[in-house]
Amino acid sequence: MAEERMTGKVAIVSGAARGQGASHAELLSREGASVVLGDILDAEGEAFASKLAGDGAEVEYVHLDVTSPDDWAGALKAATSKWGRVDALVNNAGIGSYPGAVDCSDEEWSRVIAVNQTGVFLGMRTVLPAMIEQKSGSIVNISSTFGLNGAEDAFAYQAAKGAVISMSKAAAVSYGTAGVRVNAICPGVVDTPMLKTDIEEMGAEGIDGLVEMQAIKRYGTPEDISKAVLYLVSEDSSFVTGAVLVVDGGYSAL
């Protein structure tokens, strides 16, 4: 049997209680990683971590509000105190928001930027010193096709996801010589619990319209995105940094 690609590695995944984050954590653990799962959905997160542990995975769940520097410090401590290092960070946690610029309130703007942009910054700022010290590490920041392309409304969401791409490139340039790689993934329409919320806000017709604009006319699955995450955190992508990997069924190509 081929060696698992993450054997001996330690990863932190935010937003890991369900959806894409849970899929990322499960695949990384199957590939041999020890994984800290972070989320604010504690009951779901603890149940999922217990399931993975029951299947033989090395995992630990922590409460992680990505807008809290203290929670990020706790996630890092959970990784380093138990396994001695952190090799991968997957900044996955995020929230949707669909008002346009005129209709976006101060409160909505602040909430979306805090989770989708500042949360990514805080995650990187927390783990980078440990990765720099060990002279290795890989960070994957989950952006969106809405971070690449304009779309009607979703103003704050697009602003934050575009910033995630810029922050990923900036960090890649800053810390490449320290052995740390930083990349971004831009998913398209993915079948997750968040999609169900999006359908309630945008309407099924809006979501289906996006799928119809794709070259591959189906929803993405969390596993589609997780395979890209695995590639970027593993040594398979050892010469890849500052990249934006689009996994959207061809939406951005049309």
GIPEJO-V92326 format. One record per run of one state. SS is the DSSP state (H for helix, E for strand, - for the rest). FROM is the first residue (numbers start at 1). TO is the last residue. If there is no record, write none. Layout:
ss:from:to
SS:FROM:TO
SS:FROM:TO
//
This chain:
ss:from:to
-:1:9
E:10:14
-:15:18
H:19:30
-:31:33
E:34:39
-:40:41
H:42:54
-:55:58
E:59:63
-:64:68
H:69:83
-:84:87
E:88:91
-:92:105
H:106:134
-:135:136
E:137:142
-:143:144
H:145:147
-:148:154
H:155:178
-:179:179
E:180:187
-:188:189
E:190:190
-:191:192
H:193:202
-:203:203
H:204:212
-:213:219
E:220:220
-:221:221
H:222:233
-:234:234
H:235:237
-:238:243
E:244:247
-:248:250
H:251:253
-:254:254
//
